[in-house]
Amino acid sequence: MNWRVSFQVAATYVGAVMGAGFASGQEIQQFFVLFEGWGLAGILFSTALFSFLGWLILDLQQRWQIASYPEFFLRLLGPRWGNRVEFLISILLFVGILAMLTGSGALFHQYLGLAAWKGVVFTEIMMAVALWRQGEGVLWINTVLIPLKFLCCLGIAALAVLFGVSGDGEGFAAAVNPLIRHWAFSSVLYVSFNITLAVVVFASLGKEVQKPGARLGAALGGVALGVFAMMIGVALLRFPEVIGMEIPMVAIAGKLGDWPAVLYVIVLWLAMLTASVSNGFSLVCRMRETGRVSYGGAMAILLLAVLALAGVRFSQIVQIGYPLFGYCGLFFLPALCIRWLRR
């Protein structure tokens, strides 16, 4: 057993799923907390699914010797449906980038008192710098920042649950999303949406995750995601006054004082940056592979398109866009299981 590989794969899995929607508390709020106590049961259910499907995906990838995510979907679904799913993934990556940019705008406006467009533009500039360095920039920014944001977010959430004082706030009672009316189905949708992003990351790493210990790492990564989601869910239920806010976890960090809130704002912005860079790099590379545009041209098109749509609210993207992609991915989960059983 190669424990170093297990740790790397687990960290990669966490990084693929734990974007700013996760760390901000917005995803956990929309998919789980609105169901109150049953939402925590949903987190446990999704944890089991994340662990099992992560193990399954790497087992298939090792068996097929996959080196890219288009190849994985072609092998899984065949040429006809594989190409269609690949197109949907490109849209998913774009929506993910849009969510990160709009989230950064909300963060700058709500907690720094600056205009939202300044946060969007600043994040885009930093994203452009990382993308310009191509694979080297993406690898560096994720290697440094993903462990930092995971530990800081988990620690602050735990401390807030243990020592924070509940009180009045600016939140409001949010209604259950009409797209997800049952806690168990909401859990499946959440996994359906996020597991696609994990496939993209794992498949792009190729032989790096086709080693002994990789499948165990995926299972452990699923457990780590569940621990973090549970901590955020408990924190949101512990402080119901923040429910309905754009960035609820920053308000919870504020229960510990000004400095924890500032630290969480910084870490959350870093989460938005790493997620937008990872999604952007995958999408730009795919645009370049079509042969119709250079890497620099694809990067410029992407940044301008996201900037033009950055006025959409962060919570609206999570509330509407993420469940819709979860619905689109529902046929993907049984396809994975069927292909895995057909040894």
N, C-alpha and C positions, 0 to 999 in steps of 0.2 A: 504493500500500500504506500502510495506517494502522498504524504500529508501536505506537502507544499503545493502540489497540484490541486488537492482538495480545497485548500484555503483560497487559492487563486480563483478557482471556478466559483466557489461560494461568493467571494467578493464581487466577481464579475456579474453573477446572477443578481445580487443585491443592487449593484450599480445600474443594471439594465432596467430594473423595475422601480427602484426608489428615485423617481424624479422629483421635481418640485411639487407636483400635485400630491404626491405621497407625503413628503416632508412637511408641506404646509398644513396638512390635515384636511385639505379640501376633498381629496379622493376618499379618505376614510369616513369623512362626514357624509358624503353623498351616497356611498355604497353600503355603509354599515351603521353608523351612529344614528341615523334617522330612524332605524328600527329598534333603537334603545337596547335592551338586554339581549334581544335576539340577534342584534348586530354583532355582539361579541361571539355568539355561536357561529355566525357567518364568517368571522375572522378565523376561527379554528378550522372550519370547513375549507376555506380558501388556502390555509396553510398546508393542509394535507394534499390538496390538489397541486399547489406549487411544488411541493417536494416530489410527489409522484411523477408529475409531468416533466419536471426538470430532469429527473433521472431517466425517464423514457426518451426524451429528446436527445440526450447525449448518447444513449444506447443506440438509437437509430443512426445518429451522425457517425458514430464509430463503426457501425456495421456497413454504412454506405460510403464511408470515407469522403464526407462532404467538405467542400472548401469555400462555399459561398451560399448566401440565403436564396438566390434564385434557383440554384441547383437543388437545394433542399426541397423547395416547394414543387419543383418539377418532378422530383422523385416521389414526393408524397402524394401529389394530386394529379399528376400527368400533365402533358403539355397544354391542354385546353384550359383547365382550371388553375394550373400552376401559374400561368401568365396573368390570369385575371387577379389572382390573389396577390401577386407581386405588384400589380398596379394599385390595389387597395393599400398595400403596405407603404407605397410611396406617399399616398394621401395621408395615411396614419402618421408617418414621420413628419410631414409638413404640419399637420394639426398639432403634433407634439411640440414642434418648434414654436408655433404660434402661441400655444398655451404658456410656454416658458417666457416668451417675450412680453405677453400681456401681464403675466404674473409679476414680472420684474417691474413693470410700470405701476401696478397696484401696490407693490412693496415700497417703491420710492415715494409714491403719493401718500400712502397711509401712515408710514412710519418715519419718513425723512422730511415730509412736508414739501416735496418737490413735485413739479408737474409730471404726470405719468409718462408723457412722451420723452422726457429726459432719461428716465429709467430704461425705456425701450431702446433709445438710441445708444446709450452707454453700453448696455448689454450686447447690442448688435456689433458695436465696435470691438469689444473684447472677443466676441464670437468670431468675427472676421479675422482677428489676429491669430487665433488658434487654428482656424480653418486654413489660413494661408500657409501655415507650417505643415499642413496635410497630416499624414499619419503620425508623425513625430509629435506634433502639437496636441493631437487628440489623446495619444497614449500618455503623454506627460501630465496633462491637466486632469485626467481621470485617475492616474496612479497616485497623485498627490492629494486630490481633493475628496475622492469618494470615501476613504476610511475616515477622514476628518469629519465630513458632514454626518456620517452614520453615527459615530461616537458622540458627537455634540448633540445631535437631535435626540438620540436615545437617552442620554444623560439628563438633559434639561426636562424632557417629558417625565422621566422617573422622579426627578426632584420636585417638579410641580405637583405631581400626584401626591407625594409624601408630605410636602411642606407648604404648598400653596394654599391661599385662603380664598374661598369662593365669595363672590360679591356681585354688585351690579356691573353691567357691561353694556356694550353697544350692539350685541347680537340680537337676533330675533328668531322666533320659532319658524323653522324651515319645514315646508311640507315634503312628504315623501315624493320622490321623483316619479312621475307617471310612467316613465320607461322601465322602472324597476320597482315593482310593488311588493315583492316577497323577499325576505332576507336570504333564503337559500338560492333563489334564482339570481339575486343580486351578486352573491358570492361567485357563482359560475360566470356571470358576465364580467366581473372584475378580473378573474383569472384568464378568461378568454381574451380580453383586451391586452393584458400585460404579457401573457405567455408568447404572443406574437413578437413583441419586442425582444424577449429573451432568445427566441429562435434566430432573429436577425443577428444578434450579437454573437451567440455561440457559433452559428454557421460561418460567420465572417472570420472567426478565429481559426477555423480549419483544424489542422493537426495539433495546435496548441492545447485543445481540449479533448483530444483523442488519445489520452494517456491513462494509465492505471490511477485510480483515485478520483477521476473527473466526475463520474456518476455519483459517487458519494458526496462530492463537493456540491453538486446541484441539489441533492436532497437536503444537505445542511443549509445551503443558501435559502431554500424554501422555508426552513424552520426559522432562520434569522429574520426573514421578511415577516413571518407570522408574529414573532416576538415584538418587533418594532411596531407593526400595525396594531397589535393588542395594546401596547403601551399608549399609543396615540389615541386609540379608541377609548380606553379607560380615562385618559386625561380629558377628552372632550365631554364624556359623560359626567366627569367630576366637576366640570365648570360649564354648565349648560348656557350660561350667559354669553358665551362666545359662539354658540351655534348660529350659523347664518352669516358670519363675517367672511370677508374675502380670504383672509389669512388667519385662521383661528389659532394656530399653534404659536404665533408670535404673541397674541394676546395672553395665551396661557403662560408663556415664558415670562411675560411682564408681571405675573403673580409673584415671581421670585425677586423682582426688582428691575431697575432700569438696565443694569449691565447684562443680565441674562437675556433680556429682550433684544438688546443691541447685538449680542453674540448670535442669537438665533436669526435675526434679520440678515446678518452677514453670511451665516452658514446656508440659510435658505436661498440667498441670492447665488451663492456658489453652486447650490444644487440646480438652480435654474440654468446657470451657465454651462455646467457639465452636461446636463441633459440636452440642451440646445446644440452644443458642439457635437455630441455623439450622433444625434439624429441628423444634424446638418451634414456631417461628414459622410454618413451612409447615403444620404440623398444626393449630394453633389457627386459622389463617385458613381452612383447609378446613372445620373444624367450624363456624365462624361462617357460612360461605357456605351451609350447609344451612338457615339461618334458624331453627333450633330453640334456639340458645343465643347469648348475646352473646359478645364477645371476652373480657371479664373472666371470664365463667362458663366458657368453654371453657378458659381458662388455668388456672383453679382445678381443674377436672376433671382436666386433664392432669397437673398437679403432684401432686395427691393419688394418682392412679392409679400414677404412676411411683414415688412414695414407698412405696406399699404393696408393690411388687414389687422393691424395691431390695436385697433380701437375696440375690439370685442372684449367683453369682460372675461376675466380668468375663470370665475365660477360658472359662467354660462358654457364655456368650452368643456369643462369637466362634467357639468350636469347633462349636457346634450350630446356633445361629440363623443366622449368616452363610452357611454352606454351603447351608442349606435355602432361603434366599432366592435364593442363586445358582442352585439348581435351578429355582426358580419363574421366574427370569428367562431361562432357556435358550431358550425359544421367542421371547423378545423380540429377541435378537441376530439370528437369521435373518430375522425380520420387518422389522427395520431395513434389512438388506441388500436384501431383495426389494423393499421399497417404494422404496428409493433407485435400484435398477436400473430400475424401471418409470417412467422419466422421461416 
